[in-house]
Amino acid sequence: MDAKCRALCETLARAIVARDFAAAHALFAPWLRSALSPAEIQAAVDAQSEGLAHPPRSWTLDEGVVGLDELRTPDPYGPPSSPLSDRITHDDFRGWLQIQFAPDPSVHDEQNVCFDVWLVAVEHEGTFLVGYFEPSEAT
């Protein structure tokens, strides 16, 4: 995974674990910031963690193997389950990335994962940002 993509994912993961959804929102590309408020980001994350006994405390990162063209067709089994913005182009697409959140290791016997966040990293005006965001059930 590219170092700048890794840094973006690490920063987003820290914001989600800290429940600082304003900080998460600040990492979004302009079109996504205008589409999702910090409260809507929180609601999307909370919908995936509903019913879990333990909140996320750690995470691992992974990089998907599909390219932008494959991601353009939403999959009913998702992610992506919603269309990607037309603002995401081949020129600024930097990766299809996954953050898998896990609870504190001391409770792994009860619960070993929390949820995943899938995202498209884009380079916008020289900065790596989130161009697509989808929390989902852990895989």
C-alpha positions as a Markdown table, in Angstrom:
| # | Residue | x | y | z |
|---|---|---|---|---|
| 1 | Met | 0.0 | 0.0 | 0.0 |
| 2 | Asp | 1.3 | 3.5 | -0.9 |
| 3 | Ala | 2.6 | 5.4 | 2.1 |
| 4 | Lys | 0.2 | 8.3 | 1.5 |
| 5 | Cys | -2.8 | 5.9 | 1.3 |
| 6 | Arg | -1.6 | 4.2 | 4.5 |
| 7 | Ala | -1.3 | 7.6 | 6.3 |
| 8 | Leu | -4.8 | 8.5 | 5.1 |
| 9 | Cys | -6.3 | 5.2 | 6.4 |
| 10 | Glu | -4.4 | 5.5 | 9.7 |
| 11 | Thr | -5.6 | 9.0 | 10.3 |
| 12 | Leu | -9.2 | 8.1 | 9.4 |
| 13 | Ala | -9.1 | 5.0 | 11.6 |
| 14 | Arg | -7.8 | 7.0 | 14.6 |
| 15 | Ala | -10.6 | 9.5 | 14.1 |
| 16 | Ile | -13.3 | 6.8 | 14.0 |
| 17 | Val | -11.9 | 5.0 | 17.1 |
| 18 | Ala | -11.8 | 8.4 | 18.9 |
| 19 | Arg | -15.4 | 9.0 | 17.6 |
| 20 | Asp | -14.1 | 12.4 | 16.2 |
| 21 | Phe | -16.4 | 12.4 | 13.2 |
| 22 | Ala | -15.6 | 16.1 | 12.5 |
| 23 | Ala | -11.9 | 15.0 | 12.0 |
| 24 | Ala | -13.0 | 12.1 | 9.8 |
| 25 | His | -15.2 | 14.5 | 7.8 |
| 26 | Ala | -12.2 | 16.8 | 7.2 |
| 27 | Leu | -10.4 | 13.9 | 5.4 |
| 28 | Phe | -13.1 | 13.6 | 2.8 |
| 29 | Ala | -12.8 | 15.1 | -0.7 |
| 30 | Pro | -15.0 | 18.2 | -1.3 |
| 31 | Trp | -17.8 | 16.3 | -3.1 |
| 32 | Leu | -18.0 | 13.7 | -0.2 |
| 33 | Arg | -17.9 | 16.4 | 2.5 |
| 34 | Ser | -20.9 | 18.1 | 0.8 |
| 35 | Ala | -22.8 | 14.8 | 0.6 |
| 36 | Leu | -22.1 | 13.5 | 4.2 |
| 37 | Ser | -22.1 | 15.5 | 7.4 |
| 38 | Pro | -20.1 | 14.4 | 10.5 |
| 39 | Ala | -23.4 | 13.2 | 12.0 |
| 40 | Glu | -24.1 | 11.1 | 8.9 |
| 41 | Ile | -20.7 | 9.6 | 9.1 |
| 42 | Gln | -21.3 | 8.7 | 12.7 |
| 43 | Ala | -24.7 | 7.2 | 11.9 |
| 44 | Ala | -23.2 | 5.1 | 9.1 |
| 45 | Val | -20.5 | 3.8 | 11.5 |
| 46 | Asp | -22.9 | 3.3 | 14.3 |
| 47 | Ala | -25.3 | 1.3 | 12.0 |
| 48 | Gln | -22.5 | -1.2 | 11.4 |
| 49 | Ser | -21.5 | -1.5 | 15.1 |
| 50 | Glu | -25.0 | -1.8 | 16.4 |
| 51 | Gly | -25.4 | -4.7 | 18.8 |
| 52 | Leu | -21.6 | -5.2 | 19.2 |
| 53 | Ala | -20.6 | -5.8 | 22.8 |
| 54 | His | -17.2 | -4.0 | 22.4 |
| 55 | Pro | -16.2 | -0.9 | 20.5 |
| 56 | Pro | -13.3 | -0.7 | 18.1 |
| 57 | Arg | -9.9 | -0.1 | 19.6 |
| 58 | Ser | -7.5 | -1.2 | 16.8 |
| 59 | Trp | -7.5 | -1.8 | 13.1 |
| 60 | Thr | -5.7 | -3.4 | 10.2 |
| 61 | Leu | -5.4 | -2.1 | 6.7 |
| 62 | Asp | -5.7 | -3.8 | 3.4 |
| 63 | Glu | -5.8 | -2.9 | -0.3 |
| 64 | Gly | -8.4 | -4.2 | -2.7 |
| 65 | Val | -7.4 | -5.6 | -6.0 |
| 66 | Val | -10.0 | -4.0 | -8.1 |
| 67 | Gly | -9.5 | -0.9 | -10.2 |
| 68 | Leu | -11.7 | 2.1 | -10.7 |
| 69 | Asp | -13.5 | 0.7 | -13.8 |
| 70 | Glu | -14.7 | -2.4 | -11.8 |
| 71 | Leu | -15.8 | -0.1 | -8.9 |
| 72 | Arg | -18.0 | 1.9 | -11.2 |
| 73 | Thr | -20.6 | -0.8 | -11.2 |
| 74 | Pro | -22.2 | -1.0 | -7.7 |
| 75 | Asp | -22.5 | -4.6 | -6.4 |
| 76 | Pro | -25.8 | -5.5 | -4.6 |
| 77 | Tyr | -23.5 | -7.4 | -2.2 |
| 78 | Gly | -21.2 | -4.4 | -1.9 |
| 79 | Pro | -19.1 | -2.7 | -1.2 |
| 80 | Pro | -19.3 | -0.5 | -3.1 |
| 81 | Ser | -23.1 | -0.7 | -2.9 |
| 82 | Ser | -23.6 | 2.9 | -4.1 |
| 83 | Pro | -22.2 | 4.6 | -7.2 |
| 84 | Leu | -18.9 | 6.3 | -7.0 |
| 85 | Ser | -18.8 | 10.0 | -7.8 |
| 86 | Asp | -18.0 | 11.0 | -11.3 |
| 87 | Arg | -15.5 | 13.3 | -9.7 |
| 88 | Ile | -13.3 | 10.3 | -9.1 |
| 89 | Thr | -11.2 | 9.9 | -12.2 |
| 90 | His | -8.3 | 7.6 | -13.3 |
| 91 | Asp | -6.0 | 10.6 | -12.8 |
| 92 | Asp | -6.8 | 11.0 | -9.1 |
| 93 | Phe | -7.8 | 7.5 | -8.1 |
| 94 | Arg | -5.1 | 6.1 | -5.7 |
| 95 | Gly | -6.7 | 2.9 | -4.4 |
| 96 | Trp | -9.6 | 0.9 | -3.1 |
| 97 | Leu | -8.8 | 0.4 | 0.6 |
| 98 | Gln | -10.2 | -1.4 | 3.6 |
| 99 | Ile | -9.9 | -0.6 | 7.3 |
| 100 | Gln | -11.0 | -3.6 | 9.5 |
| 101 | Phe | -11.7 | -2.5 | 13.0 |
| 102 | Ala | -11.3 | -4.8 | 16.0 |
| 103 | Pro | -12.0 | -4.5 | 19.7 |
| 104 | Asp | -9.4 | -4.5 | 22.5 |
| 105 | Pro | -7.4 | -7.8 | 22.2 |
| 106 | Ser | -8.5 | -8.8 | 25.7 |
| 107 | Val | -12.0 | -9.5 | 24.5 |
| 108 | His | -11.1 | -11.4 | 21.3 |
| 109 | Asp | -12.5 | -14.6 | 22.7 |
| 110 | Glu | -15.9 | -12.9 | 22.8 |
| 111 | Gln | -15.6 | -10.7 | 19.7 |
| 112 | Asn | -12.7 | -10.6 | 17.3 |
| 113 | Val | -13.9 | -8.0 | 14.8 |
| 114 | Cys | -16.2 | -4.9 | 14.8 |
| 115 | Phe | -16.8 | -3.7 | 11.2 |
| 116 | Asp | -15.0 | -2.7 | 8.1 |
| 117 | Val | -14.7 | 0.7 | 6.3 |
| 118 | Trp | -14.1 | 0.6 | 2.6 |
| 119 | Leu | -12.9 | 3.7 | 0.9 |
| 120 | Val | -11.5 | 5.1 | -2.3 |
| 121 | Ala | -8.4 | 7.2 | -1.9 |
| 122 | Val | -8.0 | 10.1 | -4.3 |
| 123 | Glu | -5.4 | 12.7 | -4.7 |
| 124 | His | -7.1 | 16.1 | -4.8 |
| 125 | Glu | -5.0 | 19.2 | -5.3 |
| 126 | Gly | -1.9 | 17.3 | -4.0 |
| 127 | Thr | -3.6 | 15.9 | -0.9 |
| 128 | Phe | -4.8 | 12.3 | -0.4 |
| 129 | Leu | -8.4 | 12.3 | 0.7 |
| 130 | Val | -11.4 | 9.9 | 0.9 |
| 131 | Gly | -13.4 | 10.0 | -2.3 |
| 132 | Tyr | -15.8 | 7.2 | -1.4 |
| 133 | Phe | -16.7 | 5.9 | 2.1 |
| 134 | Glu | -18.7 | 2.8 | 3.1 |
| 135 | Pro | -18.8 | 1.2 | 6.5 |
| 136 | Ser | -19.9 | -2.5 | 6.2 |
| 137 | Glu | -20.1 | -5.7 | 8.1 |
| 138 | Ala | -16.7 | -7.2 | 8.9 |
| 139 | Thr | -15.5 | -9.7 | 6.4 |
